[in-house]
Amino acid sequence: MVQTTLKVQGMTCGHCKASVEGALQEIAGVSKAEVNLEEGTVNVSYDEAEVKIETMHEVVEEQGYDVL
């Protein structure tokens, strides 16, 4: 497993947190996604053989947020 931190703009509340974490955790290969609202980040643990960072960016953007 590898960890990365995505910088995400626009997350402000518990619904935002649940939406982003849920969407990322549905991706095959992602084992954990944890949002930090104060920092505007998402820490993601994933198997780099199964999922690409670009896929994670797309999924977050589909939820209505911008990945920086």
C-alpha positions as CSV (number, residue, x, y, z in Angstrom):
1,M,0.0,0.0,0.0
2,V,1.1,3.5,-0.8
3,Q,-0.2,6.8,0.7
4,T,-0.8,10.1,-0.9
5,T,-2.4,13.4,0.1
6,L,-4.7,15.2,-2.3
7,K,-5.3,18.9,-1.8
8,V,-9.0,19.5,-2.4
9,Q,-10.7,22.8,-2.6
10,G,-14.3,23.4,-1.7
11,M,-14.9,20.9,1.2
12,T,-16.5,22.7,4.1
13,C,-18.8,20.3,6.0
14,G,-19.5,16.8,7.2
15,H,-21.5,16.1,4.0
16,C,-18.5,17.1,1.9
17,K,-16.3,14.8,4.0
18,A,-18.6,11.8,3.6
19,S,-19.1,12.4,-0.1
20,V,-15.4,12.5,-0.9
21,E,-14.4,9.6,1.4
22,G,-17.3,7.4,0.1
23,A,-16.5,8.1,-3.5
24,L,-12.8,7.3,-3.1
25,Q,-13.4,4.2,-1.1
26,E,-15.6,2.8,-3.8
27,I,-12.6,2.7,-6.2
28,A,-11.0,-0.8,-6.5
29,G,-7.6,-0.6,-4.9
30,V,-8.3,2.2,-2.4
31,S,-8.2,0.9,1.1
32,K,-8.7,4.1,3.1
33,A,-9.6,7.8,2.4
34,E,-9.6,10.3,5.3
35,V,-10.6,13.9,4.8
36,N,-9.2,16.7,6.9
37,L,-11.6,19.7,6.5
38,E,-9.4,22.2,8.3
39,E,-6.4,21.5,6.0
40,G,-8.5,20.8,2.8
41,T,-6.8,17.5,2.3
42,V,-7.6,13.9,1.7
43,N,-5.1,11.2,2.8
44,V,-5.6,8.1,0.7
45,S,-4.1,4.6,1.1
46,Y,-4.1,2.6,-2.1
47,D,-2.6,-0.1,-4.1
48,E,-0.7,1.6,-6.9
49,A,-0.9,-1.5,-9.1
50,E,-4.7,-1.2,-9.1
51,V,-5.5,2.5,-9.2
52,K,-3.9,5.7,-10.5
53,I,-3.8,9.1,-8.9
54,E,-5.5,10.5,-12.0
55,T,-8.5,8.2,-11.3
56,M,-8.8,9.6,-7.7
57,H,-8.7,13.1,-9.1
58,E,-11.5,12.4,-11.5
59,V,-13.7,10.8,-8.8
60,V,-13.2,13.8,-6.4
61,E,-14.0,16.2,-9.2
62,E,-17.2,14.2,-10.1
63,Q,-18.3,15.0,-6.5
64,G,-18.0,18.7,-7.3
65,Y,-14.7,19.6,-5.8
66,D,-11.4,20.8,-7.3
67,V,-8.2,18.9,-6.8
68,L,-5.2,21.2,-6.7
